[in-house]
Amino acid sequence: MTTRKSLKRGLVAICATLMLAVSSHGVAVAGYGDGESDDGDNSVEGTVEQTITIDGDVVPGGTDTITVSVPAKCWWSAFPGDEKEFAGVWMVYVGLIPLSALFMPTLDEVNEAIEKDKKTPGQWYMGECVEDATAADYTKYLGACQTWFPDACIPKWFGWYEESRGEPPTIIQPEELALAAQALIEIPEPQVEQNPKLAGTDNTTLVNLDTAFWVTDPAAVGGDDGVHELRATIPETGVWVEVRAETDGLQIASPVGSTTCAPHEALTAWEPGQDPACAVAFNRASTHYPGGFPVTVSSAWTTSWRGGIGGAETDSGALDPITTDTTVNISVAEVQSVVTD
């Protein structure tokens, strides 16, 4: 991905930007939340700051109102120039694209806006989208903007925003909010206890003996049902999403023994007189591992979301999986037996 192409870098840069816009059906393009800009500053194109309310059973948990960076597909970008520069760029742009193109203002509309510009302090803004956005993405973005903020939304692909009005409104779609909400899910690494532990050692066990394991924090496996859920809402527009992370349980892997345990098994601590719910039998001693066998304890999570606006659900989908893990070293000793007649 690449950061936004500035429209104020001479004629060559202007033409490059415009050709890029042509390939995206009249929507200027940029990278999708991709770090520093070409100018070397710390602003991140493709992200916007948004205040949301979160509620869920994940860390940090509870209900809170916070401000987060949301990876937006489209947004309003301030044009870095005056009305003459804007007019010049727009004339070239219109010359490259048929006037019937989607959301394309006419030259009369451009000139009318420029005349207003001369009389009222303010700033030009242009619609920008990430480089894989489509005309449908921009249509959806503009439609939401005009529905939620009919008195404040720029009507087409560009607009003059009077200084007294501040900046154009922030528009976040459910899919974009889902990505930000997933980033708030913090699942703790699974820390485990074991039994047996040989006397005088931290975690030494014996060859071919069922060694019980259980997690010390139920959140590491999502409780008995293996689920974490989070709801995020933008109070200003009523956009909401519910993100669900689900795991099959705990995976324990070592060079000499492995197992997978369901969440409720991983939560069951060993008790005298009971078979262990989650156990591994190491099949040889850790003689060649001075620090003990490396044992990786992990949980893999699939994540999905559903969301909408107000009381209506409009969309849903899958998100990237989450994996949490930790590694402990466990020494495995071999008991020598003496056989007598």
C-alpha positions, 0 to 999 in steps of 0.5 A, spaced: 500 500 500 502 507 498 500 513 502 496 519 499 499 522 493 499 530 494 495 534 489 501 540 490 507 537 487 507 540 480 504 538 474 507 531 473 505 529 480 498 532 479 497 528 472 500 522 476 495 523 481 489 524 476 491 518 472 490 514 479 484 517 480 481 515 473 483 508 475 478 508 481 472 511 477 473 518 480 475 517 487 482 519 489 486 513 492 491 512 498 493 507 502 489 503 508 492 505 515 499 504 512 503 508 517 507 515 515 506 519 509 510 520 503 512 527 506 515 523 512 510 526 517 506 522 523 499 523 520 496 516 517 492 516 511 486 512 511 485 512 519 481 517 523 480 519 530 473 516 533 470 516 539 466 510 541 463 506 547 465 499 548 462 494 552 464 487 553 467 481 557 474 482 554 480 486 557 480 492 559 472 489 559 466 493 562 463 499 559 467 505 557 468 511 552 474 512 548 477 515 542 481 510 537 484 510 531 479 507 525 482 504 519 477 508 514 476 506 507 474 513 505 474 520 508 475 528 507 482 530 506 484 538 506 486 540 499 493 543 500 492 550 496 488 556 494 482 557 490 487 558 484 491 551 485 484 548 486 481 550 479 487 548 475 487 541 478 480 541 477 480 543 470 486 538 468 482 533 472 475 534 468 479 534 462 481 527 463 474 524 465 468 525 462 463 529 465 458 524 466 462 520 471 460 518 478 459 524 482 463 529 477 461 536 479 460 541 472 465 546 471 459 551 473 459 548 480 467 549 480 467 556 478 461 557 483 464 554 489 471 558 487 467 565 487 464 563 494 471 561 496 474 568 495 469 571 499 469 567 505 475 564 509 475 556 509 478 550 506 477 546 500 476 538 502 476 533 497 474 525 498 479 520 498 479 513 499 484 507 499 487 504 493 482 498 493 476 502 494 471 502 489 465 507 486 460 503 490 464 504 497 464 511 495 457 511 494 456 508 500 460 513 504 457 519 501 450 516 502 451 515 509 454 522 510 448 525 507 444 521 511 447 522 518 449 529 517 445 533 511 447 540 513 454 538 514 456 533 509 460 535 502 455 534 497 459 531 491 466 529 490 469 536 493 467 542 497 469 548 500 468 548 507 467 555 511 472 556 517 466 557 521 463 550 520 470 547 522 471 540 518 467 535 515 464 530 519 467 523 520 463 518 517 465 510 519 461 504 516 460 498 520 466 494 517 471 499 519 468 500 526 469 492 526 476 492 525 477 498 530 473 494 535 477 487 534 484 491 536 481 492 543 480 485 544 486 483 549 486 476 551 491 474 556 497 469 554 495 462 557 499 461 564 498 454 566 499 450 573 501 443 573 501 436 577 505 433 579 511 437 580 517 433 584 518 435 591 524 441 591 523 443 583 519 448 580 515 444 574 519 437 574 515 431 572 516 424 570 516 420 564 509 416 561 506 419 567 499 423 566 501 431 567 495 435 569 495 442 566 490 448 567 490 455 566 490 460 572 486 465 568 479 463 565 479 469 560 485 466 557 480 460 554 474 465 554 471 461 560 467 455 560 464 456 553 470 459 550 468 466 547 469 473 548 464 478 545 465 486 545 460 491 542 462 498 540 458 504 538 459 510 535 454 515 539 454 520 534 451 516 528 448 510 532 453 505 528 454 499 532 458 492 531 459 486 535 465 482 535 465 475 537 472 471 538 471 464 539 476 458 541 476 451 541 480 451 547 488 450 549 493 447 545 499 444 549 505 442 544 512 439 546 517 435 542 515 429 546 507 429 547 501 434 545 494 435 547 488 439 545 483 441 551 476 444 551 475 450 554 472 447 560 477 442 561 483 447 561 479 450 567 479 444 571 484 444 576 487 437 578 484 434 585 487 428 588 483 422 586 480 424 580 483 423 573 486 430 570 481 433 565 487 436 561 493 432 561 500 430 557 504 424 558 511 425 556 514 419 553 521 420 554 526 424 559 529 431 557 536 429 558 538 432 552 534 439 554 538 442 560 533 447 561 527 442 560 522 440 554 520 447 551 512 446 552 508 451 548 501 453 551 496 456 546 489 458 544 487 460 537 481 464 536 476 465 530 473 472 530 467 475 526 462 481 527 456 483 525 453 490 525 449 496 523 445 502 524 440 504 530 436 497 530 438 495 524 443 489 522 446 491 515 452 487 515 457 481 518 463 478 516 470 474 518 476 478 521 483 476 522 484 470 527 487 471 534 493 467 537 495 467 544 501 463 547 506 462 552 512 457 552 515 454 559 520 449 560 518 442 563 524 437 566 522 430 565 525 425 569 525 417 568 524 413 574 529 407 575 526 401 577 530 395 581 527 388 579 528 383 584 527 375 584 
